[in-house]
Amino acid sequence: MNEKKTIHRWWWAWNFDKEEQWLNEMAMEGWALYDRGFCVYHFEKTEPGEYMIRLEMHKPDYAYEAFMEETGAQHVAARFNGHISEKKQARAVLTFFPILTPASATWIKS
């Protein structure tokens, strides 16, 4: 059975960028968000850095959520107009060097 933990934390709505940063720090430590309530976050243990979290502020839009799922992102939670999605990270990152042409792109293992 997966290890889980719950954290109680307060965020002001206008600090959603700090909330997103904290959620990504948790993901980098190996704690993936699986549910959120009012000032409550539920995490389960995963590989460190396996997920990237994005928090967006907008009204519910099911067409947008369907589009996000097509990209591989998963809608995790919504409270008021804040929506949290997570996506598994690729095992390798494609990078381009600005001085070189796109043909000079290299794969870097993460």
C-alpha positions as CSV (number, residue, x, y, z in Angstrom):
1,M,0.0,0.0,0.0
2,N,1.3,3.5,-0.9
3,E,2.4,5.8,1.9
4,K,0.1,8.8,2.3
5,K,0.1,12.0,4.3
6,T,-2.2,15.0,4.8
7,I,-1.0,18.6,5.4
8,H,-3.1,21.5,6.6
9,R,-2.0,24.8,5.1
10,W,-3.5,28.2,4.4
11,W,-3.0,30.2,1.2
12,W,-4.5,33.5,0.2
13,A,-6.1,33.3,-3.3
14,W,-3.8,36.0,-4.7
15,N,-0.7,33.8,-3.6
16,F,-1.6,30.9,-6.0
17,D,1.9,31.1,-7.5
18,K,3.4,30.4,-4.1
19,E,1.0,27.5,-3.6
20,E,2.0,26.1,-7.0
21,Q,5.7,26.4,-6.1
22,W,5.1,24.6,-2.8
23,L,3.2,21.8,-4.5
24,N,6.0,21.4,-7.0
25,E,8.5,21.3,-4.1
26,M,6.5,18.5,-2.5
27,A,6.4,16.7,-5.9
28,M,10.2,17.0,-6.1
29,E,10.5,15.4,-2.7
30,G,8.3,12.5,-3.9
31,W,4.9,13.6,-2.7
32,A,2.2,13.7,-5.4
33,L,-1.0,15.6,-4.7
34,Y,-4.1,13.4,-5.1
35,D,-6.8,15.5,-3.5
36,R,-7.3,19.0,-2.0
37,G,-9.9,20.4,0.4
38,F,-10.2,23.7,2.2
39,C,-6.7,24.2,3.6
40,V,-6.1,20.5,3.4
41,Y,-3.7,18.7,0.9
42,H,-3.6,14.9,0.5
43,F,-0.4,13.4,-0.9
44,E,0.9,10.0,-1.8
45,K,4.5,8.8,-2.1
46,T,5.9,8.7,-5.6
47,E,9.3,8.9,-7.2
48,P,10.9,12.3,-6.5
49,G,10.2,14.7,-9.4
50,E,7.8,12.3,-11.1
51,Y,5.1,14.9,-11.4
52,M,4.9,18.6,-12.3
53,I,2.0,20.6,-10.8
54,R,0.1,23.5,-12.3
55,L,-2.4,25.7,-10.6
56,E,-4.7,27.8,-12.8
57,M,-7.4,30.3,-11.9
58,H,-10.4,30.1,-14.2
59,K,-14.1,29.2,-14.2
60,P,-14.9,25.5,-14.8
61,D,-14.4,24.6,-18.5
62,Y,-14.9,21.0,-19.3
63,A,-13.6,21.4,-22.9
64,Y,-10.3,22.8,-21.5
65,E,-10.1,19.9,-19.0
66,A,-10.6,17.5,-21.9
67,F,-7.8,19.2,-23.9
68,M,-5.5,19.1,-20.9
69,E,-6.1,15.3,-20.5
70,E,-5.2,14.9,-24.2
71,T,-1.8,16.4,-23.4
72,G,-1.3,13.8,-20.6
73,A,-2.1,16.1,-17.7
74,Q,-4.6,14.9,-15.1
75,H,-7.1,17.2,-13.3
76,V,-6.4,16.6,-9.6
77,A,-8.7,19.0,-7.7
78,A,-10.7,22.2,-7.9
79,R,-11.8,24.6,-5.2
80,F,-13.6,27.8,-6.1
81,N,-11.9,28.9,-9.4
82,G,-8.5,27.3,-8.6
83,H,-7.8,24.1,-10.6
84,I,-4.8,21.9,-10.0
85,S,-3.5,19.6,-12.7
86,E,-0.5,17.3,-12.6
87,K,1.5,15.6,-15.4
88,K,4.2,12.9,-15.3
89,Q,7.6,14.2,-16.2
90,A,9.5,12.9,-19.2
91,R,12.6,10.9,-18.3
92,A,14.6,13.0,-20.7
93,V,14.4,16.7,-21.6
94,L,14.9,18.1,-25.0
95,T,17.0,21.3,-24.9
96,F,18.0,23.7,-27.6
97,F,21.1,25.9,-27.4
98,P,20.3,29.4,-28.6
99,I,23.5,29.8,-30.6
100,L,23.0,26.6,-32.5
101,T,20.3,25.5,-34.9
102,P,17.4,23.2,-33.9
103,A,19.2,20.4,-35.7
104,S,21.8,20.7,-32.8
105,A,19.3,19.8,-30.2
106,T,20.5,17.2,-27.6
107,W,18.8,14.9,-25.2
108,I,19.8,15.2,-21.6
109,K,18.8,12.5,-19.1
110,S,17.1,13.8,-16.1
